[in-house]
Amino acid sequence: MTDNANAAQTIAAGYDFSGTALELGTVLVDGTVDPTAKVRIPLAMMNRHGLVAGATGTGKTKTLQLVVEQLSGAGVPVVLADVKGDLSGLVRAGESGDRVTARAADTGDDWQPTAFPAEFVSLGTEGVGVPVRATISAFGPILLSKVLGLNATQESTLGLIFHWADEHQLELLDLKDLRSVIAYLTSPEGKGDLEGIGGVSKQTAGVILRSLVNLEADGGDTFFGEPEFAVDDLMRIDPTGKGVITLFELGAQAARPTLFSTFLMWVLAELFQHLPEAGDLDKPKLVFVFDESHLLFADASKAFKDQVEQTVKLIRSKGVGVFFCSQLPTDIPNQVLSQLGARIQHALRAFTPEDQAALAKTVKTYPTSPVYKLDEALTALGIGEAVVTVLSETGAPTPVAWTRLRAPRSLMGAIGDDAVKQAAQASPLWGRYAQTVDNLSAFEKLNQRAQEAQAPAEQAPAPAPQGRREPEETSWVGDVMKNPAVKSFLRSAASSAGRELSRSLFGTKRRR
């Protein structure tokens, strides 16, 4: 056996796990690939999170497709952001060819074309998938501030506005609800309430209001509202035992990619609130993939980054794994990066001083390798190759492996918008989410208040004839029941029932 073969087998020994594992590929040393030297990820470690990184065109998307296929095949549901629209091929069996055959031989893969179950969903009603929404109140002030591009002061102000609306039972379901609350607080009628909140200036509230108008102009009004998306619909298994893959299509939200990535963070926060503690499992309940992760962290406030870090730390115990995908590891904050157990690093470019600095930082995050010079390896990787290290079944990092990755078994390409629309409309989710619902909320309640304030005062009732007197209690009850505010409250009781005034991660609304 040659030295290269010995080195490859030594590295592969670190990936020889006793439990179920995902097959990534085979070890490559000095340009020689060993089809018997397997590189794998233990399925039980997929809730220890991970990173897929690399420059444009190096094969990150195909790596995601490879990992997602095997998770689905193992009965694990997956949530995946299809930012570029080229992962819809997961629902169709792949096509064989010379390149696939050669890759299968290099990786020791008995390649078979396979299709996987998937749901296509889009933010709001302007996309090609099943429209999904979140209410403003459930989204919370921290996530909404990220979408609106607010600074720390404005974010704090928005939090106080949310708090005031909660206290006054003004449900914030869509953008017009929040706009009406801010418009009221900045009006002469709401001046006292605005001063009572504390630390809120009319000018700052005006900036937030203008940002909301811009968001609405970009299509945000079709996303915020009801029916609100239920995270239970992400955790489904199909009749054959495969995990259902939920593909979030960017579609019309291409103009506001920050809204897209932030919504996915809201879904993750909802999962954290919804799922019970699970401890260590043989396989995760769900794996969540953030493609183009730099969109999530770009210009993010400290409060936002802190909440992402906390979510990633804690959601592991709920049985959920989180994978980030971006061009550079440095796109991910250090506090979050330190939580990621699996690393699949495709080629990096080092053309500029900034690139070289990022390369040096990346090398320092890997275990020392006696086989590879990592600074050279990371710039010499071919398409569909990656430097890999994961957590073993005991939680220790595996040896660094230059890996030739397997080919996905589903179609490596898009199926087209028309096919996606047909699949979405045939989904059981379509009947649940396709139609927008506009329930009684802050907008209607504040409009009603304004109308009542403008209405002429009712004439005092004529005095009762001598000798007749209605019981005092009956008269009081009647007056109360005739009060328009009480009538409004009774009409909205159903929509208000079950809502708590406390907020959890990212200031998202807790519900019973």
VONU-695535 format. One line per 10 residues: for each residue x, y, z of C-alpha. Coordinates in steps of 0.25 Angstrom, whole numbers. Example, Ala and Ser with C-alpha at 12.3 -4.5 7.8 and 13.67 -1.06 7.14 Angstrom:
2
49,-18,31 | 55,-4,29
//
This chain:
512
0,0,0 | 6,14,-4 | 8,25,6 | -4,33,0 | -13,20,2 | -8,19,16 | -11,33,19 | -25,32,13 | -28,20,21 | -23,26,34
-32,39,31 | -44,30,28 | -42,22,41 | -47,35,48 | -60,34,40 | -63,19,43 | -75,21,52 | -84,10,57 | -97,17,56 | -105,22,44
-97,33,36 | -98,42,24 | -89,38,13 | -81,51,8 | -70,45,-1 | -56,39,-1 | -42,44,4 | -33,50,-6 | -18,51,-4 | -8,58,-13
-18,57,-25 | -21,42,-22 | -35,38,-18 | -37,25,-10 | -52,20,-13 | -51,11,0 | -47,23,9 | -61,28,13 | -64,42,19 | -77,42,27
-85,50,37 | -92,42,48 | -107,45,47 | -108,46,62 | -98,58,62 | -106,66,51 | -113,74,63 | -99,79,66 | -100,89,55 | -91,91,43
-85,100,32 | -84,99,17 | -75,110,12 | -68,113,-1 | -66,123,-13 | -77,124,-24 | -77,112,-33 | -69,102,-24 | -81,93,-22 | -88,97,-9
-102,96,-14 | -99,82,-19 | -93,78,-5 | -106,83,1 | -114,75,-8 | -106,63,-5 | -108,65,10 | -123,68,9 | -126,56,1 | -119,47,11
-126,53,23 | -140,52,16 | -137,37,13 | -134,35,28 | -147,40,31 | -143,54,36 | -151,66,31 | -142,78,25 | -145,93,24 | -137,99,13
-136,113,7 | -135,111,-9 | -129,125,-11 | -125,123,-25 | -136,114,-29 | -128,102,-33 | -132,92,-23 | -146,89,-28 | -140,77,-35 | -140,70,-22
-154,65,-25 | -149,58,-38 | -140,46,-40 | -126,50,-45 | -121,47,-59 | -109,38,-61 | -97,43,-70 | -82,41,-71 | -79,51,-60 | -88,45,-51
-83,31,-54 | -68,36,-52 | -72,43,-39 | -79,30,-34 | -67,22,-37 | -57,31,-30 | -66,32,-17 | -70,17,-17 | -85,20,-19 | -95,11,-24
-102,23,-30 | -117,21,-33 | -126,32,-38 | -136,36,-27 | -147,47,-24 | -150,52,-11 | -163,58,-5 | -163,74,-4 | -173,85,-2 | -171,98,-9
-174,111,-1 | -172,126,-3 | -173,138,6 | -186,145,3 | -196,143,-9 | -186,148,-20 | -177,136,-20 | -179,122,-28 | -181,114,-16 | -191,112,-5
-192,126,2 | -188,126,16 | -189,138,26 | -186,143,40 | -193,153,48 | -186,166,52 | -188,163,66 | -183,149,66 | -171,153,57 | -167,163,69
-159,176,69 | -145,171,68 | -147,163,55 | -155,174,49 | -145,184,52 | -135,175,44 | -144,175,32 | -147,190,33 | -132,193,35 | -134,201,48
-122,206,57 | -121,202,72 | -129,214,76 | -140,212,66 | -141,197,70 | -143,201,84 | -154,210,81 | -161,199,72 | -160,190,84 | -167,200,93
-178,202,82 | -180,187,82 | -181,187,97 | -191,198,97 | -200,191,87 | -199,178,95 | -204,185,108 | -215,192,100 | -219,178,94 | -217,184,80
-214,172,71 | -203,175,61 | -206,165,50 | -202,172,38 | -194,185,33 | -206,194,34 | -209,190,48 | -195,195,52 | -196,207,43 | -209,211,50
-203,209,64 | -191,218,61 | -200,228,53 | -209,229,66 | -197,231,75 | -191,242,67 | -205,249,66 | -210,260,75 | -220,249,81 | -209,240,84
-199,250,90 | -201,246,104 | -200,231,101 | -187,234,94 | -181,242,105 | -186,231,115 | -177,220,108 | -165,227,112 | -153,231,103 | -160,230,90
-159,243,81 | -169,246,70 | -157,248,60 | -152,233,63 | -166,228,62 | -168,235,48 | -155,229,43 | -161,215,46 | -174,219,40 | -167,223,27
-159,210,27 | -172,202,28 | -178,209,16 | -165,205,8 | -167,191,12 | -181,191,8 | -177,196,-5 | -168,185,-7 | -179,174,-5 | -177,173,10
-192,175,12 | -195,161,5 | -186,154,15 | -190,160,29 | -204,155,32 | -212,143,34 | -214,131,34 | -200,130,41 | -191,119,37 | -191,107,47
-177,100,49 | -184,87,51 | -185,87,35 | -170,86,35 | -169,73,42 | -176,63,33 | -172,49,28 | -178,44,15 | -185,30,14 | -171,24,10
-164,28,22 | -156,40,16 | -155,53,23 | -162,64,15 | -153,75,10 | -159,89,11 | -153,98,0 | -155,113,3 | -154,120,-11 | -149,134,-11
-158,138,-23 | -163,152,-22 | -155,155,-9 | -142,156,-17 | -144,171,-15 | -143,169,0 | -134,157,3 | -133,161,17 | -148,159,19 | -146,145,14
-134,141,23 | -140,148,35 | -153,141,33 | -146,127,34 | -140,132,47 | -154,134,52 | -158,120,48 | -146,115,56 | -150,123,68 | -164,118,66
-159,104,66 | -151,107,79 | -163,111,86 | -172,100,80 | -163,87,82 | -161,80,96 | -148,77,101 | -142,64,94 | -128,62,99 | -119,53,91
-126,46,79 | -122,35,69 | -126,45,59 | -131,60,59 | -145,63,58 | -142,74,48 | -130,80,41 | -131,95,37 | -122,100,26 | -119,115,24
-114,117,10 | -107,131,7 | -105,133,22 | -98,146,20 | -112,152,18 | -116,148,32 | -104,155,39 | -101,167,30 | -103,180,37 | -110,172,49
-111,179,62 | -104,173,75 | -118,169,80 | -121,161,68 | -107,154,68 | -109,151,82 | -122,144,80 | -117,136,68 | -106,131,77 | -115,128,88
-125,120,79 | -114,112,72 | -108,108,86 | -121,104,92 | -129,98,80 | -120,86,79 | -127,81,92 | -140,81,84 | -135,72,74 | -132,82,63
-120,84,55 | -116,97,48 | -106,98,36 | -101,111,31 | -97,113,16 | -89,124,12 | -76,128,3 | -67,131,15 | -67,126,29 | -65,140,34
-79,143,29 | -83,136,42 | -81,143,55 | -71,136,64 | -81,133,75 | -89,126,65 | -78,119,57 | -72,113,70 | -85,106,72 | -84,98,58
-79,84,59 | -78,80,45 | -70,88,35 | -70,85,20 | -61,96,13 | -61,97,-2 | -50,105,-9 | -47,119,-4 | -41,130,-13 | -29,138,-8
-28,149,-19 | -29,161,-10 | -23,165,4 | -37,163,10 | -38,149,4 | -24,145,9 | -28,150,23 | -41,142,22 | -33,130,18 | -23,131,30
-35,132,39 | -41,120,33 | -29,111,34 | -28,114,49 | -42,108,52 | -38,94,47 | -30,84,55 | -16,82,51 | -14,72,39 | -1,64,37
-5,61,23 | -10,75,17 | -4,89,17 | -18,95,19 | -15,109,14 | -11,102,1 | -22,92,1 | -33,102,3 | -29,109,-10 | -26,97,-18
-39,89,-16 | -47,85,-29 | -61,87,-32 | -69,77,-23 | -57,75,-14 | -57,81,1 | -48,80,13 | -57,73,24 | -57,71,39 | -69,67,47
-72,62,61 | -70,48,63 | -80,39,71 | -72,43,84 | -73,58,81 | -58,59,77 | -54,66,64 | -50,56,53 | -37,57,45 | -37,68,34
-41,61,21 | -39,66,6 | -52,60,1 | -57,57,-13 | -72,58,-11 | -83,49,-16 | -93,53,-27 | -107,56,-22 | -117,45,-27 | -128,55,-30
-128,65,-42 | -117,75,-41 | -125,87,-47 | -138,94,-46 | -151,89,-51 | -157,102,-55 | -167,112,-49 | -179,105,-55 | -176,92,-49 | -173,98,-36
-187,105,-36 | -194,92,-40 | -187,85,-29 | -191,96,-19 | -206,96,-23 | -207,81,-22 | -201,82,-8 | -210,80,5 | -204,93,10 | -210,101,-2
-225,100,4 | -219,104,18 | -211,116,14 | -214,121,0 | -226,131,4 | -222,143,12 | -231,146,24 | -233,160,30 | -238,158,44 | -242,170,54
-229,176,59 | -222,189,63 | -226,196,50 | -241,194,52 | -241,197,66 | -233,210,65 | -242,214,53 | -254,211,62 | -249,220,73 | -247,231,64
-261,230,58 | -267,230,73 | -259,242,76 | -265,250,64 | -279,245,67 | -288,255,73 | -291,253,88 | -304,245,90 | -315,253,96 | -318,250,111
-330,241,113 | -343,247,118 | -345,246,133 | -353,234,137 | -368,237,141 | -370,239,156 | -372,226,163 | -364,217,153 | -350,214,155 | -341,203,149
-332,195,158 | -319,202,159 | -311,189,155 | -320,186,143 | -318,201,138 | -302,200,140 | -301,187,133 | -309,192,121 | -301,204,120 | -288,196,120
-294,186,109 | -298,198,100 | -284,204,101 | -277,203,87 | -264,199,93 | -270,187,100 | -277,183,88 | -264,184,80 | -257,176,91 | -267,165,90
-266,164,75 | -251,162,76 | -251,153,88 | -249,141,79 | -236,147,72 | -230,151,85 | -233,138,93 | -221,130,97 | -211,142,94 | -201,145,105
-194,158,107 | -180,152,109 | -170,151,98 | -159,141,96 | -147,140,87 | -145,152,78 | -158,158,85 | -167,148,77 | -180,146,83 | -183,135,93
-196,128,91 | -203,118,99
//
